[in-house]
Amino acid sequence: MKLLYSLVLFISIFLVSSCSFNQIALGPDNNENYKVYFDDSIPESLKEIIDISFNHSSANDENKTRIYIRDFNSTNYNIYAGSALRSLEGEVTASIKVEIISNSKTNNKNIKVIKRYSSSELNPFAEQEAVRSLREIIDNEIFNQILLEVNFFEM
């Protein structure tokens, strides 16, 4: 039994260590290879998050990979159930289209993030703050998905 346990442990450690898992992030030398273009529908909070990671220097723009971010749509949906006159839950949905173009290939992606929150608060200001904090979380998740797509595009 101990031999079987040791064998399974050795195989699992071997598989995990050899799968080349690494953290997805842009290096300091790699972020200058991208030029990001925004649509008018993109909120300023998301633009600020993306502008921090991608450098917008204007040298040799034709050799850079272009990232077009457009068609941001955000909706708030209340879910009513039971005999209460107020909603029990709310759902914040955000979607965005990302197009990554280099000299040799093109990639189009639709990113959609859905978050739910409990709206059983008696204070409506607390509910508004919950929605505001969820929108910040959604912006961060959209940014992480864009980083993931850019990393997959460069592989």
Rosetta constraint file for C-alpha pairs under 8 A:
AtomPair CA 1 CA 5 HARMONIC 6.24 0.50
AtomPair CA 2 CA 6 HARMONIC 6.12 0.50
AtomPair CA 3 CA 7 HARMONIC 6.10 0.50
AtomPair CA 4 CA 8 HARMONIC 6.18 0.50
AtomPair CA 5 CA 9 HARMONIC 6.11 0.50
AtomPair CA 6 CA 10 HARMONIC 6.05 0.50
AtomPair CA 7 CA 11 HARMONIC 6.18 0.50
AtomPair CA 8 CA 12 HARMONIC 6.10 0.50
AtomPair CA 9 CA 13 HARMONIC 6.11 0.50
AtomPair CA 10 CA 14 HARMONIC 6.04 0.50
AtomPair CA 11 CA 15 HARMONIC 6.11 0.50
AtomPair CA 12 CA 16 HARMONIC 6.16 0.50
AtomPair CA 13 CA 17 HARMONIC 6.02 0.50
AtomPair CA 14 CA 18 HARMONIC 6.12 0.50
AtomPair CA 15 CA 19 HARMONIC 6.25 0.50
AtomPair CA 17 CA 21 HARMONIC 7.97 0.50
AtomPair CA 24 CA 147 HARMONIC 7.44 0.50
AtomPair CA 24 CA 148 HARMONIC 6.81 0.50
AtomPair CA 24 CA 151 HARMONIC 7.04 0.50
AtomPair CA 25 CA 147 HARMONIC 7.16 0.50
AtomPair CA 25 CA 151 HARMONIC 7.98 0.50
AtomPair CA 26 CA 30 HARMONIC 5.99 0.50
AtomPair CA 26 CA 31 HARMONIC 5.89 0.50
AtomPair CA 26 CA 53 HARMONIC 7.52 0.50
AtomPair CA 26 CA 147 HARMONIC 7.86 0.50
AtomPair CA 27 CA 31 HARMONIC 6.38 0.50
AtomPair CA 28 CA 32 HARMONIC 7.94 0.50
AtomPair CA 31 CA 53 HARMONIC 6.80 0.50
AtomPair CA 31 CA 54 HARMONIC 5.23 0.50
AtomPair CA 31 CA 55 HARMONIC 5.91 0.50
AtomPair CA 32 CA 54 HARMONIC 6.67 0.50
AtomPair CA 32 CA 55 HARMONIC 5.16 0.50
AtomPair CA 32 CA 56 HARMONIC 7.24 0.50
AtomPair CA 32 CA 57 HARMONIC 7.24 0.50
AtomPair CA 33 CA 63 HARMONIC 7.92 0.50
AtomPair CA 33 CA 64 HARMONIC 5.03 0.50
AtomPair CA 33 CA 65 HARMONIC 6.16 0.50
AtomPair CA 34 CA 54 HARMONIC 6.54 0.50
AtomPair CA 34 CA 55 HARMONIC 7.10 0.50
AtomPair CA 34 CA 56 HARMONIC 7.64 0.50
AtomPair CA 34 CA 64 HARMONIC 5.24 0.50
AtomPair CA 34 CA 65 HARMONIC 4.78 0.50
AtomPair CA 34 CA 66 HARMONIC 5.78 0.50
AtomPair CA 34 CA 67 HARMONIC 7.01 0.50
AtomPair CA 35 CA 54 HARMONIC 7.34 0.50
AtomPair CA 35 CA 55 HARMONIC 7.35 0.50
AtomPair CA 35 CA 56 HARMONIC 6.04 0.50
AtomPair CA 35 CA 61 HARMONIC 7.22 0.50
AtomPair CA 35 CA 64 HARMONIC 6.34 0.50
AtomPair CA 35 CA 65 HARMONIC 6.21 0.50
AtomPair CA 35 CA 66 HARMONIC 4.85 0.50
AtomPair CA 35 CA 67 HARMONIC 6.09 0.50
AtomPair CA 36 CA 54 HARMONIC 7.34 0.50
AtomPair CA 36 CA 56 HARMONIC 7.38 0.50
AtomPair CA 36 CA 66 HARMONIC 5.94 0.50
AtomPair CA 36 CA 67 HARMONIC 4.72 0.50
AtomPair CA 36 CA 68 HARMONIC 6.01 0.50
AtomPair CA 36 CA 69 HARMONIC 7.46 0.50
AtomPair CA 37 CA 66 HARMONIC 7.46 0.50
AtomPair CA 37 CA 67 HARMONIC 6.12 0.50
AtomPair CA 37 CA 68 HARMONIC 4.85 0.50
AtomPair CA 37 CA 69 HARMONIC 6.20 0.50
AtomPair CA 38 CA 42 HARMONIC 6.65 0.50
AtomPair CA 38 CA 47 HARMONIC 7.75 0.50
AtomPair CA 38 CA 68 HARMONIC 6.16 0.50
AtomPair CA 38 CA 69 HARMONIC 5.10 0.50
AtomPair CA 38 CA 70 HARMONIC 6.12 0.50
AtomPair CA 39 CA 68 HARMONIC 7.86 0.50
AtomPair CA 39 CA 69 HARMONIC 6.27 0.50
AtomPair CA 39 CA 70 HARMONIC 4.72 0.50
AtomPair CA 39 CA 71 HARMONIC 6.90 0.50
AtomPair CA 40 CA 70 HARMONIC 7.71 0.50
AtomPair CA 41 CA 70 HARMONIC 6.81 0.50
AtomPair CA 41 CA 71 HARMONIC 6.04 0.50
AtomPair CA 41 CA 72 HARMONIC 5.48 0.50
AtomPair CA 41 CA 73 HARMONIC 7.65 0.50
AtomPair CA 42 CA 46 HARMONIC 6.86 0.50
AtomPair CA 42 CA 47 HARMONIC 6.87 0.50
AtomPair CA 42 CA 69 HARMONIC 7.75 0.50
AtomPair CA 42 CA 70 HARMONIC 6.73 0.50
AtomPair CA 42 CA 71 HARMONIC 7.29 0.50
AtomPair CA 42 CA 72 HARMONIC 5.49 0.50
AtomPair CA 43 CA 47 HARMONIC 6.44 0.50
AtomPair CA 43 CA 72 HARMONIC 7.97 0.50
AtomPair CA 44 CA 48 HARMONIC 6.15 0.50
AtomPair CA 45 CA 49 HARMONIC 6.53 0.50
AtomPair CA 45 CA 139 HARMONIC 7.51 0.50
AtomPair CA 46 CA 50 HARMONIC 6.29 0.50
AtomPair CA 46 CA 139 HARMONIC 5.68 0.50
AtomPair CA 46 CA 140 HARMONIC 7.85 0.50
AtomPair CA 46 CA 143 HARMONIC 7.57 0.50
AtomPair CA 47 CA 51 HARMONIC 5.93 0.50
AtomPair CA 48 CA 52 HARMONIC 6.34 0.50
AtomPair CA 49 CA 53 HARMONIC 7.21 0.50
AtomPair CA 49 CA 140 HARMONIC 7.69 0.50
AtomPair CA 49 CA 143 HARMONIC 7.21 0.50
AtomPair CA 50 CA 54 HARMONIC 6.38 0.50
AtomPair CA 50 CA 143 HARMONIC 6.62 0.50
AtomPair CA 51 CA 55 HARMONIC 6.91 0.50
AtomPair CA 51 CA 56 HARMONIC 7.81 0.50
AtomPair CA 60 CA 64 HARMONIC 7.02 0.50
AtomPair CA 63 CA 102 HARMONIC 7.88 0.50
AtomPair CA 63 CA 103 HARMONIC 7.36 0.50
AtomPair CA 64 CA 102 HARMONIC 6.94 0.50
AtomPair CA 65 CA 100 HARMONIC 7.02 0.50
AtomPair CA 65 CA 101 HARMONIC 5.74 0.50
AtomPair CA 65 CA 102 HARMONIC 4.55 0.50
AtomPair CA 65 CA 103 HARMONIC 7.46 0.50
AtomPair CA 66 CA 100 HARMONIC 5.80 0.50
AtomPair CA 66 CA 101 HARMONIC 5.15 0.50
AtomPair CA 66 CA 102 HARMONIC 6.33 0.50
AtomPair CA 67 CA 98 HARMONIC 6.98 0.50
AtomPair CA 67 CA 99 HARMONIC 5.72 0.50
AtomPair CA 67 CA 100 HARMONIC 4.55 0.50
AtomPair CA 67 CA 101 HARMONIC 6.41 0.50
AtomPair CA 68 CA 98 HARMONIC 5.74 0.50
AtomPair CA 68 CA 99 HARMONIC 5.02 0.50
AtomPair CA 68 CA 100 HARMONIC 6.40 0.50
AtomPair CA 69 CA 96 HARMONIC 7.21 0.50
AtomPair CA 69 CA 97 HARMONIC 5.93 0.50
AtomPair CA 69 CA 98 HARMONIC 4.75 0.50
AtomPair CA 69 CA 99 HARMONIC 6.57 0.50
AtomPair CA 70 CA 96 HARMONIC 6.26 0.50
AtomPair CA 70 CA 97 HARMONIC 5.35 0.50
AtomPair CA 70 CA 98 HARMONIC 6.54 0.50
AtomPair CA 71 CA 95 HARMONIC 7.72 0.50
AtomPair CA 71 CA 96 HARMONIC 5.49 0.50
AtomPair CA 71 CA 97 HARMONIC 5.85 0.50
AtomPair CA 72 CA 94 HARMONIC 7.11 0.50
AtomPair CA 72 CA 95 HARMONIC 5.71 0.50
AtomPair CA 72 CA 96 HARMONIC 4.49 0.50
AtomPair CA 72 CA 97 HARMONIC 7.09 0.50
AtomPair CA 73 CA 94 HARMONIC 5.52 0.50
AtomPair CA 73 CA 95 HARMONIC 5.27 0.50
AtomPair CA 73 CA 96 HARMONIC 6.52 0.50
AtomPair CA 74 CA 92 HARMONIC 7.20 0.50
AtomPair CA 74 CA 93 HARMONIC 5.54 0.50
AtomPair CA 74 CA 94 HARMONIC 4.24 0.50
AtomPair CA 74 CA 95 HARMONIC 6.53 0.50
AtomPair CA 75 CA 92 HARMONIC 5.82 0.50
AtomPair CA 75 CA 93 HARMONIC 5.26 0.50
AtomPair CA 75 CA 94 HARMONIC 6.51 0.50
AtomPair CA 76 CA 90 HARMONIC 7.04 0.50
AtomPair CA 76 CA 91 HARMONIC 5.73 0.50
AtomPair CA 76 CA 92 HARMONIC 4.60 0.50
AtomPair CA 76 CA 93 HARMONIC 6.44 0.50
AtomPair CA 77 CA 90 HARMONIC 5.63 0.50
AtomPair CA 77 CA 91 HARMONIC 4.99 0.50
AtomPair CA 77 CA 92 HARMONIC 6.36 0.50
AtomPair CA 77 CA 93 HARMONIC 7.99 0.50
AtomPair CA 78 CA 87 HARMONIC 5.88 0.50
AtomPair CA 78 CA 88 HARMONIC 7.72 0.50
AtomPair CA 78 CA 89 HARMONIC 6.08 0.50
AtomPair CA 78 CA 90 HARMONIC 4.36 0.50
AtomPair CA 78 CA 91 HARMONIC 6.24 0.50
AtomPair CA 79 CA 87 HARMONIC 5.45 0.50
AtomPair CA 79 CA 88 HARMONIC 6.10 0.50
AtomPair CA 79 CA 89 HARMONIC 5.19 0.50
AtomPair CA 79 CA 90 HARMONIC 5.69 0.50
AtomPair CA 79 CA 91 HARMONIC 7.54 0.50
AtomPair CA 80 CA 84 HARMONIC 7.87 0.50
AtomPair CA 80 CA 85 HARMONIC 7.86 0.50
AtomPair CA 80 CA 86 HARMONIC 6.84 0.50
AtomPair CA 80 CA 87 HARMONIC 4.43 0.50
AtomPair CA 80 CA 88 HARMONIC 5.74 0.50
AtomPair CA 80 CA 89 HARMONIC 7.16 0.50
AtomPair CA 81 CA 87 HARMONIC 6.96 0.50
AtomPair CA 81 CA 88 HARMONIC 6.58 0.50
AtomPair CA 86 CA 120 HARMONIC 7.95 0.50
AtomPair CA 87 CA 119 HARMONIC 6.36 0.50
AtomPair CA 87 CA 120 HARMONIC 7.37 0.50
AtomPair CA 88 CA 118 HARMONIC 6.26 0.50
AtomPair CA 88 CA 119 HARMONIC 5.33 0.50
AtomPair CA 88 CA 120 HARMONIC 5.67 0.50
AtomPair CA 89 CA 116 HARMONIC 6.90 0.50
AtomPair CA 89 CA 117 HARMONIC 5.72 0.50
AtomPair CA 89 CA 118 HARMONIC 4.53 0.50
AtomPair CA 89 CA 119 HARMONIC 4.89 0.50
AtomPair CA 89 CA 120 HARMONIC 7.24 0.50
AtomPair CA 90 CA 116 HARMONIC 5.65 0.50
AtomPair CA 90 CA 117 HARMONIC 5.34 0.50
AtomPair CA 90 CA 118 HARMONIC 6.30 0.50
AtomPair CA 90 CA 119 HARMONIC 6.17 0.50
AtomPair CA 91 CA 114 HARMONIC 6.91 0.50
AtomPair CA 91 CA 115 HARMONIC 5.71 0.50
AtomPair CA 91 CA 116 HARMONIC 4.38 0.50
AtomPair CA 91 CA 117 HARMONIC 6.38 0.50
AtomPair CA 92 CA 114 HARMONIC 5.85 0.50
AtomPair CA 92 CA 115 HARMONIC 5.32 0.50
AtomPair CA 92 CA 116 HARMONIC 6.30 0.50
AtomPair CA 92 CA 131 HARMONIC 7.51 0.50
AtomPair CA 92 CA 134 HARMONIC 7.57 0.50
AtomPair CA 92 CA 135 HARMONIC 7.64 0.50
AtomPair CA 93 CA 112 HARMONIC 7.22 0.50
AtomPair CA 93 CA 113 HARMONIC 5.81 0.50
AtomPair CA 93 CA 114 HARMONIC 4.49 0.50
AtomPair CA 93 CA 115 HARMONIC 6.48 0.50
AtomPair CA 94 CA 112 HARMONIC 5.71 0.50
AtomPair CA 94 CA 113 HARMONIC 5.36 0.50
AtomPair CA 94 CA 114 HARMONIC 6.57 0.50
AtomPair CA 94 CA 138 HARMONIC 7.28 0.50
AtomPair CA 95 CA 110 HARMONIC 7.08 0.50
AtomPair CA 95 CA 111 HARMONIC 5.50 0.50
AtomPair CA 95 CA 112 HARMONIC 4.19 0.50
AtomPair CA 95 CA 113 HARMONIC 6.36 0.50
AtomPair CA 96 CA 110 HARMONIC 5.86 0.50
AtomPair CA 96 CA 111 HARMONIC 5.27 0.50
AtomPair CA 96 CA 112 HARMONIC 6.52 0.50
AtomPair CA 97 CA 108 HARMONIC 7.43 0.50
AtomPair CA 97 CA 109 HARMONIC 5.87 0.50
AtomPair CA 97 CA 110 HARMONIC 4.56 0.50
AtomPair CA 97 CA 111 HARMONIC 6.22 0.50
AtomPair CA 98 CA 108 HARMONIC 5.88 0.50
AtomPair CA 98 CA 109 HARMONIC 5.20 0.50
AtomPair CA 98 CA 110 HARMONIC 6.27 0.50
AtomPair CA 98 CA 111 HARMONIC 7.52 0.50
AtomPair CA 98 CA 146 HARMONIC 7.56 0.50
AtomPair CA 99 CA 106 HARMONIC 7.28 0.50
AtomPair CA 99 CA 107 HARMONIC 5.72 0.50
AtomPair CA 99 CA 108 HARMONIC 4.48 0.50
AtomPair CA 99 CA 109 HARMONIC 6.35 0.50
AtomPair CA 100 CA 106 HARMONIC 5.74 0.50
AtomPair CA 100 CA 107 HARMONIC 5.15 0.50
AtomPair CA 100 CA 108 HARMONIC 6.47 0.50
AtomPair CA 100 CA 150 HARMONIC 7.43 0.50
AtomPair CA 100 CA 153 HARMONIC 7.73 0.50
AtomPair CA 101 CA 105 HARMONIC 6.16 0.50
AtomPair CA 101 CA 106 HARMONIC 4.52 0.50
AtomPair CA 101 CA 107 HARMONIC 6.52 0.50
AtomPair CA 102 CA 106 HARMONIC 6.37 0.50
AtomPair CA 107 CA 153 HARMONIC 7.29 0.50
AtomPair CA 111 CA 142 HARMONIC 7.08 0.50
AtomPair CA 111 CA 145 HARMONIC 7.40 0.50
AtomPair CA 112 CA 142 HARMONIC 7.92 0.50
AtomPair CA 113 CA 138 HARMONIC 6.52 0.50
AtomPair CA 113 CA 141 HARMONIC 7.47 0.50
AtomPair CA 113 CA 142 HARMONIC 7.23 0.50
AtomPair CA 114 CA 138 HARMONIC 7.89 0.50
AtomPair CA 115 CA 134 HARMONIC 7.13 0.50
AtomPair CA 115 CA 138 HARMONIC 7.66 0.50
AtomPair CA 117 CA 130 HARMONIC 7.50 0.50
AtomPair CA 117 CA 131 HARMONIC 7.80 0.50
AtomPair CA 119 CA 127 HARMONIC 6.27 0.50
AtomPair CA 121 CA 126 HARMONIC 6.89 0.50
AtomPair CA 121 CA 127 HARMONIC 6.43 0.50
AtomPair CA 123 CA 127 HARMONIC 6.78 0.50
AtomPair CA 124 CA 128 HARMONIC 6.33 0.50
AtomPair CA 125 CA 129 HARMONIC 6.24 0.50
AtomPair CA 126 CA 130 HARMONIC 6.18 0.50
AtomPair CA 127 CA 131 HARMONIC 6.32 0.50
AtomPair CA 128 CA 132 HARMONIC 6.18 0.50
AtomPair CA 129 CA 133 HARMONIC 6.09 0.50
AtomPair CA 130 CA 134 HARMONIC 6.10 0.50
AtomPair CA 131 CA 135 HARMONIC 6.21 0.50
AtomPair CA 132 CA 136 HARMONIC 6.54 0.50
AtomPair CA 133 CA 137 HARMONIC 6.35 0.50
AtomPair CA 134 CA 138 HARMONIC 6.06 0.50
AtomPair CA 135 CA 139 HARMONIC 6.15 0.50
AtomPair CA 136 CA 140 HARMONIC 6.36 0.50
AtomPair CA 137 CA 141 HARMONIC 6.22 0.50
AtomPair CA 138 CA 142 HARMONIC 6.10 0.50
AtomPair CA 139 CA 143 HARMONIC 6.20 0.50
AtomPair CA 140 CA 144 HARMONIC 6.18 0.50
AtomPair CA 141 CA 145 HARMONIC 6.14 0.50
AtomPair CA 142 CA 146 HARMONIC 6.20 0.50
AtomPair CA 143 CA 147 HARMONIC 6.27 0.50
AtomPair CA 144 CA 148 HARMONIC 6.16 0.50
AtomPair CA 145 CA 149 HARMONIC 6.13 0.50
AtomPair CA 146 CA 150 HARMONIC 6.14 0.50
AtomPair CA 147 CA 151 HARMONIC 6.14 0.50
AtomPair CA 148 CA 152 HARMONIC 6.19 0.50
AtomPair CA 149 CA 153 HARMONIC 6.00 0.50
AtomPair CA 150 CA 154 HARMONIC 6.28 0.50
AtomPair CA 151 CA 155 HARMONIC 6.44 0.50
